[in-house]
Amino acid sequence: MSITADLSESVAVVTGASSGIGRHFCTLLADSGAVVVAAARRAERLAKLQRADGRIVPKTCDVTSSADNERVIERAVALGGPHILVNAAGFGDAVPALEHPVEDFRRTLDVDLTATFEMSVLAARAMGERGGSIINIASVLGLTGSWPVTQAAYCAAKGGVVNLTRQLGAEWAERGVRVNAIAPGWFPSEQTEEMFARKDSMRWLKRNTPMRRVGRLDELDGALLLLADDASSFITGQTIAVDGGWTAH
């Protein structure tokens, strides 16, 4: 089923744009008519995205760098935006908590949570009285624990994203800046590639997902376009789980 929205008057920013969900959302927003500032560290992948669609504007960015984040938003402003921000940058290693170095824990928080906060603040300031939509990519592991997968840092960071979304959604509501989140379940990405390649892992995922399968990236399209479009004009501070029922049991 094709889900569409007319975003032809919009400028969007997507972080984590070089792979997985971020890359998919760049293409989706561009296909919906938006000019998309695609931000990520891997310049060659961003260039490939631009070659595929001229509405995608590459901007090399490490989201833990304030200077890089400011340059991304400045580029969006120069293009007439931003109207939409998708905070999709993130990662998380599977390491037992007792063996997880504190510096690595901090790095996960920096990428997944602190950068989401900083980029959201920069975008909200730039949106001004016009308002706009900020969409944070959380995770079902921000709503539940990950056991038996050992991802304490990722769970903590994504749980922080969920509650940050609530707070900013309420705090900026009068500004006309809506802040919502999508919490994907298990979808194909660089982070899940190794897990998805293992038969025992896939059996476990299917057994514990009520729909008995993992998700397809296009099954995130409806939630993203709803939140990006004015159809969600009275929705803020919310997290939509797109997870095949994972958090329902």
BAFI-3210 file (N, C-alpha, C; in Angstrom, 3 decimals, decimal comma, padded with zeros to 6 digits):
// residues 249
n [1|2|3|4|5|6|7|8|9|10|11|12|13|14|15|16|17|18|19|20|21|22|23|24|25|26|27|28|29|30|31|32|33|34|35|36|37|38|39|40|41|42|43|44|45|46|47|48|49|50|51|52|53|54|55|56|57|58|59|60|61|62|63|64|65|66|67|68|69|70|71|72|73|74|75|76|77|78|79|80|81|82|83|84|85|86|87|88|89|90|91|92|93|94|95|96|97|98|99|100|101|102|103|104|105|106|107|108|109|110|111|112|113|114|115|116|117|118|119|120|121|122|123|124|125|126|127|128|129|130|131|132|133|134|135|136|137|138|139|140|141|142|143|144|145|146|147|148|149|150|151|152|153|154|155|156|157|158|159|160|161|162|163|164|165|166|167|168|169|170|171|172|173|174|175|176|177|178|179|180|181|182|183|184|185|186|187|188|189|190|191|192|193|194|195|196|197|198|199|200|201|202|203|204|205|206|207|208|209|210|211|212|213|214|215|216|217|218|219|220|221|222|223|224|225|226|227|228|229|230|231|232|233|234|235|236|237|238|239|240|241|242|243|244|245|246|247|248|249]
n.u [000,846|000,574|001,556|001,006|002,034|001,877|004,624|005,780|006,330|008,166|011,190|013,342|015,322|017,428|019,064|021,669|021,666|022,965|022,490|020,255|017,282|017,405|018,452|016,412|014,259|015,120|014,859|012,110|010,952|011,933|010,737|008,198|008,179|009,667|012,550|015,540|017,867|020,455|022,132|025,119|028,024|029,372|030,445|030,538|028,370|026,277|026,589|025,858|023,148|022,295|022,846|020,901|018,569|017,917|016,744|017,774|020,069|023,341|025,095|027,883|028,288|029,003|027,115|027,791|029,219|028,907|029,411|029,197|026,474|025,250|025,969|024,516|021,825|021,985|022,332|019,846|018,262|019,163|017,990|015,399|014,118|014,307|011,450|010,854|012,339|014,145|015,395|017,457|019,917|021,892|023,087|023,968|025,721|025,817|026,549|027,368|026,229|027,956|030,371|030,632|032,367|032,454|033,013|032,213|029,498|028,792|029,348|027,347|025,076|025,691|025,489|022,907|021,074|021,915|022,690|020,285|018,778|020,276|020,184|017,445|016,878|018,305|016,928|014,296|014,636|015,305|012,991|011,191|008,437|006,981|006,804|006,843|007,745|009,216|010,716|011,597|013,640|013,101|012,952|011,616|013,048|013,391|011,108|010,825|012,838|015,812|016,428|016,845|018,992|021,840|021,851|022,264|023,094|021,983|019,248|018,889|019,502|017,543|015,233|015,504|015,151|012,442|011,204|012,279|011,047|008,379|008,663|009,749|007,760|005,590|006,701|007,253|004,856|003,176|004,686|004,210|005,740|005,829|006,655|007,410|007,748|008,943|008,895|010,540|010,189|011,758|013,733|015,349|018,735|022,026|022,728|021,209|021,961|023,799|022,452|020,063|021,037|021,380|019,924|018,876|018,452|016,538|014,438|013,849|013,077|010,783|009,166|008,630|007,373|004,161|003,081|004,675|006,959|009,693|009,961|009,344|011,084|009,421|007,145|007,328|006,678|004,083|003,792|005,894|005,194|002,701|003,432|005,133|003,520|000,818|-001,402|-001,084|-001,477|-002,477|-001,106|001,306|004,264|004,111|004,746|004,953|004,697|005,955|005,848|004,935|003,479|005,176|005,504|003,054|002,622]
n.v [-001,195|002,168|005,085|008,492|011,961|015,493|017,284|019,377|022,041|022,079|022,043|019,640|018,163|015,457|013,433|010,927|009,928|008,262|005,551|002,711|003,386|006,207|006,822|005,692|007,359|009,810|009,410|008,874|011,325|013,076|011,947|012,679|015,289|017,123|019,215|017,882|018,005|016,015|014,561|013,202|011,220|009,857|010,791|009,820|008,131|009,896|011,431|009,572|009,320|011,864|011,772|009,998|011,393|014,650|016,393|015,901|017,148|016,905|016,917|016,762|015,533|015,156|014,249|014,653|016,911|020,228|022,377|021,196|020,475|022,977|023,971|022,307|023,033|025,698|025,373|024,347|026,554|028,381|027,276|027,848|026,715|025,218|023,019|020,539|018,184|015,242|013,235|010,832|009,723|007,327|004,658|001,482|-000,733|-004,234|-005,135|-006,707|-005,204|-005,151|-005,239|-003,044|-000,299|002,883|005,140|004,350|004,031|006,688|007,736|006,550|007,784|010,423|010,390|009,304|010,593|013,192|014,565|014,512|016,225|018,652|019,142|019,379|021,699|023,621|023,454|024,132|026,788|027,907|027,398|029,160|031,473|030,329|027,643|023,991|020,525|018,151|015,055|012,403|009,539|006,959|003,927|000,627|-000,375|001,713|001,760|-000,621|-003,122|-004,675|-007,307|-010,754|-009,550|-007,577|-004,425|-001,972|000,756|001,678|001,243|003,017|005,459|005,631|005,468|007,899|009,547|009,137|010,323|012,881|013,708|013,919|016,060|018,236|018,397|019,341|021,694|023,284|023,568|025,849|027,385|026,358|024,304|021,032|018,058|014,800|011,196|008,205|004,827|002,312|-001,232|-004,260|-003,885|-004,034|-003,005|-001,520|-001,974|-004,168|-006,113|-008,286|-009,756|-010,410|-012,157|-014,525|-017,639|-018,547|-016,177|-014,937|-016,726|-016,285|-013,567|-013,663|-015,354|-013,782|-011,560|-010,488|-010,378|-012,190|-011,769|-009,733|-006,162|-004,303|-001,682|000,109|-000,009|001,847|004,181|005,340|006,334|008,205|010,041|010,909|012,328|014,232|015,746|018,194|016,835|015,849|017,959|018,440|016,807|016,157|015,501|012,763|009,208|006,893|003,533|001,312|-001,729|-004,334|-005,347|-005,809|-004,331|-004,707|-006,884]
n.w [000,000|-000,895|000,753|000,972|001,099|000,748|000,714|-000,542|-000,060|001,911|003,875|004,998|007,603|008,101|010,321|010,743|008,189|006,403|006,383|006,900|008,727|008,710|006,142|004,575|005,304|004,290|001,521|001,395|002,283|000,335|-001,936|-001,324|-001,911|-000,434|000,143|001,219|003,738|004,174|006,725|007,929|008,824|006,784|003,891|001,254|001,031|001,370|-000,920|-002,832|-002,276|-003,050|-005,788|-006,561|-006,096|-006,683|-004,901|-002,482|-000,259|000,565|003,691|005,487|008,737|012,150|014,743|017,371|017,434|018,085|016,386|013,848|013,894|014,027|011,523|009,846|010,402|009,649|006,911|006,220|006,863|004,954|002,755|003,145|005,292|008,581|008,226|009,048|011,186|011,482|013,830|013,484|013,949|015,595|017,740|019,224|021,209|021,899|024,904|027,948|030,962|033,197|032,002|030,458|029,431|031,021|029,490|026,962|027,377|027,854|025,326|023,758|024,874|024,164|021,330|020,813|022,528|023,695|021,351|019,986|021,585|021,287|018,481|018,164|019,667|018,187|015,753|016,535|017,335|014,869|013,437|014,559|014,758|012,770|013,270|013,277|012,692|014,731|014,735|016,549|016,483|018,355|020,106|020,575|022,613|024,247|025,565|026,798|028,496|027,094|027,445|026,471|025,160|025,657|026,271|027,832|027,699|025,277|025,771|027,909|026,660|024,595|026,112|027,361|025,123|024,589|026,863|026,715|024,392|025,274|027,091|025,529|023,628|025,132|026,163|023,944|022,671|022,489|020,810|018,384|017,548|017,017|018,716|018,405|018,577|017,012|017,738|016,658|016,231|015,608|012,912|009,663|009,658|009,897|012,495|013,293|011,544|011,919|013,870|012,544|010,692|011,980|012,598|015,043|016,420|014,795|015,069|017,756|017,706|016,056|017,548|019,761|018,800|018,279|015,629|014,461|012,891|011,616|010,962|007,877|006,230|004,828|006,314|008,247|007,081|007,175|009,813|009,905|007,824|008,712|011,062|010,003|008,401|008,196|008,994|011,497|013,225|015,807|017,478|019,807|021,743|021,800|021,482|018,979|018,691|016,391|015,874|015,450|017,527|019,651|022,093|023,209|024,741]
ca.u [000,000|001,350|001,118|001,561|001,797|002,439|005,566|006,517|006,709|008,921|012,609|013,526|016,665|017,463|020,379|021,829|021,093|023,780|022,150|019,097|016,054|017,680|018,536|015,074|013,419|015,553|014,234|010,659|010,608|012,197|009,676|006,975|008,311|010,498|014,004|016,024|019,273|020,838|023,311|025,767|029,483|029,926|030,167|030,336|026,998|025,403|026,697|025,064|021,752|022,038|022,808|019,635|017,475|018,488|016,144|018,539|021,250|024,216|025,836|028,657|028,022|029,101|026,111|028,366|029,908|027,981|029,682|028,598|025,017|024,878|026,108|023,400|020,633|022,226|022,071|018,393|017,752|019,488|017,062|014,053|013,551|013,687|010,065|010,811|013,611|014,089|016,606|017,578|021,263|021,932|023,701|024,045|026,416|025,334|027,629|026,847|026,403|029,112|031,589|030,495|033,138|031,643|033,212|031,380|028,121|028,633|029,335|026,005|024,186|026,028|024,972|021,487|020,225|022,360|022,625|018,865|018,402|020,909|019,660|016,060|016,918|018,726|015,849|013,158|014,973|015,252|011,592|010,591|006,986|006,386|006,593|007,321|007,607|010,435|010,399|012,726|013,581|013,388|013,027|010,852|013,943|013,222|009,845|010,993|014,227|016,220|016,787|018,203|020,024|022,414|022,056|021,875|023,307|020,996|017,943|018,877|019,468|016,256|014,257|015,656|014,548|010,988|010,760|012,643|009,982|007,239|008,961|009,858|006,441|004,791|007,365|007,247|003,546|002,684|005,510|003,816|006,718|005,386|007,757|006,904|008,758|008,596|009,659|010,513|010,558|012,928|013,786|016,700|019,644|023,394|022,799|020,567|022,381|024,381|021,399|019,122|021,703|021,407|018,628|018,337|017,964|015,305|013,384|013,491|012,349|009,459|008,404|008,263|006,613|002,842|002,880|005,542|007,956|010,298|009,333|009,937|011,286|008,279|006,074|007,501|006,340|002,842|004,038|006,752|004,468|001,689|004,038|005,744|002,472|-000,122|-002,439|-000,838|-001,338|-002,862|-000,383|002,661|004,726|003,699|005,626|004,210|005,449|005,695|006,629|004,306|002,893|006,226|005,272|001,670|002,494]
ca.v [000,000|003,403|006,160|009,711|013,268|016,560|018,081|020,120|023,360|021,854|021,690|018,690|017,748|014,086|012,979|009,481|009,764|007,442|004,125|002,249|004,165|007,572|006,857|005,427|008,531|010,832|009,094|009,030|012,747|013,644|011,456|013,398|016,649|017,979|019,323|017,173|018,117|014,700|014,765|011,995|011,326|009,190|011,688|009,110|007,616|011,042|011,791|008,583|009,706|013,042|011,355|009,309|012,365|015,983|017,136|015,581|018,008|016,255|017,763|015,906|015,965|014,294|014,879|014,995|018,191|021,361|023,170|020,480|020,574|024,346|024,123|021,597|023,865|026,884|024,987|024,249|027,933|028,963|026,683|028,297|025,923|023,896|022,788|019,184|017,594|013,837|012,837|009,387|009,242|006,545|003,341|000,860|-002,019|-005,259|-005,416|-006,871|-003,968|-005,249|-005,164|-001,895|000,853|004,078|006,072|003,891|004,360|008,130|007,954|006,194|008,871|011,602|010,254|008,975|011,455|014,585|015,150|014,717|017,458|019,825|019,388|019,829|023,094|024,438|023,471|024,873|028,215|028,304|027,342|030,411|031,560|029,479|026,315|022,872|019,192|017,419|013,636|011,680|008,092|006,264|002,475|-000,127|-000,608|002,856|001,526|-001,876|-003,558|-005,428|-008,671|-011,149|-008,737|-006,744|-003,094|-001,011|002,131|001,977|001,343|004,261|006,588|005,695|005,846|009,341|010,179|009,094|011,325|014,179|014,013|014,408|017,367|019,265|018,538|020,214|022,981|024,070|023,485|027,188|027,928|025,714|023,258|019,726|017,119|013,439|010,156|006,885|003,777|001,109|-002,537|-004,861|-003,584|-004,201|-001,864|-001,952|-002,406|-005,475|-006,996|-009,526|-010,478|-010,940|-013,228|-015,736|-018,322|-018,615|-014,844|-014,699|-017,527|-015,597|-012,357|-014,024|-015,946|-012,753|-010,509|-011,039|-010,566|-013,319|-011,385|-008,411|-005,156|-003,779|-000,246|000,872|-000,022|003,041|005,352|005,973|007,105|009,345|011,032|011,490|013,299|015,308|016,481|018,918|015,924|015,628|019,302|018,477|015,714|016,507|014,817|011,362|008,201|005,865|002,286|000,577|-002,856|-005,635|-005,793|-006,149|-003,705|-004,940|-008,118]
ca.w [000,000|-000,993|001,642|000,399|001,701|-000,080|001,495|-001,564|000,440|003,146|003,953|006,099|007,994|008,612|010,793|010,566|006,853|005,500|006,421|007,643|008,812|008,288|004,671|004,048|005,503|003,323|000,239|001,548|002,345|-000,993|-002,819|-000,958|-002,402|000,410|000,007|002,403|004,127|004,689|007,574|008,448|008,735|005,608|002,771|-000,009|001,019|001,159|-002,330|-003,570|-002,092|-003,870|-007,191|-006,790|-006,032|-006,562|-003,792|-001,279|-000,135|001,545|004,631|006,383|010,103|013,326|015,600|018,675|017,247|018,053|015,179|012,717|013,993|013,663|010,069|009,215|010,506|008,814|005,514|006,081|006,880|003,651|001,783|003,466|006,382|008,437|008,618|009,604|011,622|011,885|014,559|013,286|014,271|016,821|017,711|020,536|021,199|022,827|025,848|029,311|031,728|034,078|031,189|029,557|029,906|031,216|028,385|025,850|027,770|027,614|023,880|023,292|025,281|023,372|019,968|020,745|023,344|023,765|020,006|019,688|022,276|020,696|017,148|018,326|020,105|017,044|014,764|017,077|017,243|013,459|012,996|015,009|014,859|011,733|013,834|012,485|013,261|015,086|014,875|017,123|016,315|019,611|019,917|021,578|023,745|025,126|026,255|027,523|028,535|025,907|027,830|026,855|024,524|026,722|025,694|028,866|027,253|024,239|026,436|028,677|025,727|023,902|027,123|027,491|023,949|024,774|027,834|026,152|023,443|026,053|027,669|024,496|023,011|025,985|026,351|022,718|022,026|022,182|019,728|017,139|017,223|017,509|018,938|018,590|018,355|016,499|018,406|015,828|016,773|014,957|011,493|009,105|009,747|010,178|013,882|013,458|010,446|012,434|014,567|011,560|009,935|012,808|012,617|016,402|016,751|014,067|015,709|018,999|017,360|015,548|018,655|020,722|018,131|017,989|014,193|014,088|011,879|011,796|010,124|006,650|006,375|004,325|007,305|009,070|006,276|007,615|011,038|009,582|007,040|009,588|011,967|009,212|007,706|009,039|009,471|012,929|013,791|017,218|018,134|020,253|022,946|021,738|020,886|018,254|018,542|015,153|016,398|015,265|018,789|020,635|023,406|023,628|025,536]
c.u [000,878|000,733|001,787|001,236|002,433|003,295|006,379|006,931|007,647|010,401|012,780|015,008|016,554|018,889|020,455|021,420|021,834|023,405|020,798|017,884|016,275|017,737|017,165|014,188|013,832|014,849|012,731|010,244|010,846|011,131|008,353|007,069|009,203|011,918|014,572|017,514|019,637|022,154|023,824|027,270|030,027|029,541|029,859|028,921|025,992|025,418|025,878|023,580|021,399|021,969|021,485|018,452|018,053|017,874|016,846|019,853|022,166|024,931|026,561|028,554|028,284|028,192|026,610|029,157|028,879|028,168|029,064|027,081|024,529|024,949|024,964|022,143|020,789|021,961|020,568|017,756|017,994|018,549|015,616|013,382|014,263|012,223|009,924|012,224|013,349|015,426|016,738|018,970|021,229|022,642|023,665|024,687|025,798|026,496|027,007|027,181|027,648|030,434|031,621|031,293|032,270|031,805|032,392|029,900|027,847|028,549|027,960|025,008|024,432|025,381|023,446|020,587|020,655|022,284|021,187|018,372|018,980|020,334|018,217|016,008|017,291|017,604|014,669|013,411|014,829|013,823|010,842|009,083|006,279|006,040|007,122|007,152|008,976|010,034|011,647|012,561|014,055|013,532|012,081|011,720|014,074|011,931|009,873|012,488|014,548|016,521|016,104|019,324|020,530|022,793|021,629|022,001|022,256|019,607|017,829|018,742|018,099|015,111|014,296|015,025|013,026|010,531|011,152|011,567|008,756|007,479|009,009|008,523|005,549|005,375|007,250|005,890|003,030|003,485|005,077|004,807|006,234|006,594|007,156|008,005|008,125|009,493|009,580|010,797|011,796|012,825|015,203|017,500|021,049|023,494|022,226|021,062|022,913|023,323|020,432|019,721|021,705|020,017|018,034|017,780|016,639|014,158|012,897|012,659|010,926|008,578|007,870|007,561|005,249|002,546|003,785|006,503|008,588|009,665|010,068|010,051|010,088|007,119|006,240|006,994|005,117|003,044|004,862|005,964|003,344|002,287|004,683|004,706|001,561|-001,293|-002,290|-000,759|-001,730|-002,213|000,996|002,986|004,472|004,781|004,768|005,103|005,001|006,475|005,995|003,702|003,893|005,933|003,864|001,521|003,499]
c.v [001,240|004,469|007,436|010,930|014,294|017,453|019,000|021,517|023,271|021,613|020,827|018,478|016,330|013,771|011,453|009,049|008,777|005,971|003,920|003,158|005,594|007,709|006,652|006,662|009,694|010,629|009,306|010,498|013,432|013,208|012,165|014,883|017,569|018,079|018,788|017,417|016,821|014,817|013,441|012,155|010,823|009,922|010,933|008,536|008,746|011,472|010,838|008,901|010,895|012,680|010,677|010,267|013,750|016,833|016,853|016,361|017,416|017,267|016,850|016,436|014,841|014,927|015,147|016,301|019,310|022,195|022,517|020,624|021,964|024,549|023,426|022,468|025,138|026,566|024,905|025,642|028,591|028,463|027,068|027,555|026,198|023,909|021,453|018,803|016,159|013,478|011,314|008,856|008,460|005,219|002,766|-000,509|-002,963|-005,704|-005,631|-005,651|-004,007|-005,109|-003,919|-000,707|002,111|005,050|005,660|004,165|005,831|008,433|007,628|007,290|010,126|011,548|010,152|009,991|012,919|015,260|015,393|016,004|018,687|020,146|019,889|021,295|024,009|024,561|024,293|026,374|028,710|028,288|028,603|030,348|030,702|028,108|025,229|021,574|018,570|015,984|012,910|010,185|007,453|004,776|001,825|-000,411|000,639|002,758|000,259|-002,114|-004,393|-006,890|-009,708|-010,463|-007,735|-005,373|-002,012|000,433|002,540|002,135|002,649|005,464|006,728|005,956|007,337|010,086|010,225|010,191|012,738|014,634|014,548|015,840|018,467|019,479|019,472|021,623|023,880|024,105|024,868|027,863|027,375|024,675|021,963|018,795|015,756|012,441|008,927|005,886|002,506|-000,138|-003,031|-004,698|-003,807|-002,912|-002,403|-002,541|-003,804|-006,514|-008,334|-010,389|-011,139|-012,091|-014,553|-016,347|-018,354|-017,259|-014,558|-015,517|-016,836|-014,354|-012,676|-014,590|-014,874|-011,542|-011,069|-011,230|-011,647|-013,002|-010,078|-007,448|-004,907|-002,267|000,566|000,883|001,085|004,300|006,091|006,845|008,349|010,427|011,671|012,609|014,465|016,251|017,220|018,058|015,642|016,943|019,416|017,333|016,213|015,780|013,322|010,472|007,112|004,638|001,581|-000,722|-004,229|-006,204|-006,092|-005,606|-003,943|-006,173|-008,125]
c.w [000,000|-000,100|001,169|001,260|000,780|000,810|000,592|-001,118|001,635|002,901|005,192|006,361|008,545|009,054|010,676|009,175|005,964|005,498|007,086|007,571|008,349|006,790|004,041|004,166|004,598|001,987|000,297|001,538|001,000|-001,989|-002,552|-001,291|-001,596|-000,128|001,312|002,604|004,836|005,431|008,124|008,270|007,407|004,327|001,485|-000,103|000,808|-000,307|-003,198|-003,459|-002,983|-005,345|-007,531|-006,805|-005,750|-005,470|-002,465|-001,299|000,935|002,434|005,612|007,804|011,084|014,372|017,012|018,607|017,146|016,789|013,951|012,733|013,595|012,157|009,327|009,244|009,690|007,341|005,267|006,045|005,525|002,556|002,060|004,605|007,692|008,858|009,353|010,024|012,020|012,527|014,508|013,607|015,580|016,634|019,118|020,435|022,221|023,712|027,231|030,162|032,610|033,331|030,310|030,103|029,977|030,051|027,157|026,121|027,471|026,114|023,301|023,648|024,456|021,985|019,958|021,453|023,328|022,398|019,581|020,338|021,574|019,328|017,216|018,736|018,941|016,016|015,261|017,027|015,808|012,919|013,406|015,087|013,820|012,278|012,919|013,234|013,499|015,387|015,343|016,889|017,608|019,306|020,909|022,798|024,614|025,923|027,095|027,723|027,304|026,200|026,926|026,077|025,566|026,163|026,679|028,382|026,227|024,844|027,205|027,749|025,069|024,874|027,373|026,333|024,093|025,734|027,417|025,174|024,168|026,527|026,617|023,796|023,801|026,040|025,131|022,025|021,619|021,078|018,371|016,667|017,860|017,629|019,260|018,296|017,723|017,210|017,556|016,662|016,046|013,453|010,970|009,187|009,928|011,579|014,082|012,442|010,949|013,117|013,583|010,754|010,693|012,905|014,018|016,837|016,056|014,642|016,980|018,710|016,905|016,660|019,594|020,109|017,775|016,508|013,611|012,944|012,289|010,803|008,819|006,793|005,891|005,319|008,352|008,370|006,804|008,830|010,738|008,845|007,846|010,430|011,230|008,633|008,703|009,497|010,963|013,694|015,262|018,000|018,539|021,552|022,949|021,114|020,269|018,101|017,268|015,288|016,250|016,537|019,899|022,029|023,927|024,518|026,660]
res [m|s|i|t|a|d|l|s|e|s|v|a|v|v|t|g|a|s|s|g|i|g|r|h|f|c|t|l|l|a|d|s|g|a|v|v|v|a|a|a|r|r|a|e|r|l|a|k|l|q|r|a|d|g|r|i|v|p|k|t|c|d|v|t|s|s|a|d|n|e|r|v|i|e|r|a|v|a|l|g|g|p|h|i|l|v|n|a|a|g|f|g|d|a|v|p|a|l|e|h|p|v|e|d|f|r|r|t|l|d|v|d|l|t|a|t|f|e|m|s|v|l|a|a|r|a|m|g|e|r|g|g|s|i|i|n|i|a|s|v|l|g|l|t|g|s|w|p|v|t|q|a|a|y|c|a|a|k|g|g|v|v|n|l|t|r|q|l|g|a|e|w|a|e|r|g|v|r|v|n|a|i|a|p|g|w|f|p|s|e|q|t|e|e|m|f|a|r|k|d|s|m|r|w|l|k|r|n|t|p|m|r|r|v|g|r|l|d|e|l|d|g|a|l|l|l|l|a|d|d|a|s|s|f|i|t|g|q|t|i|a|v|d|g|g|w|t|a|h]
***
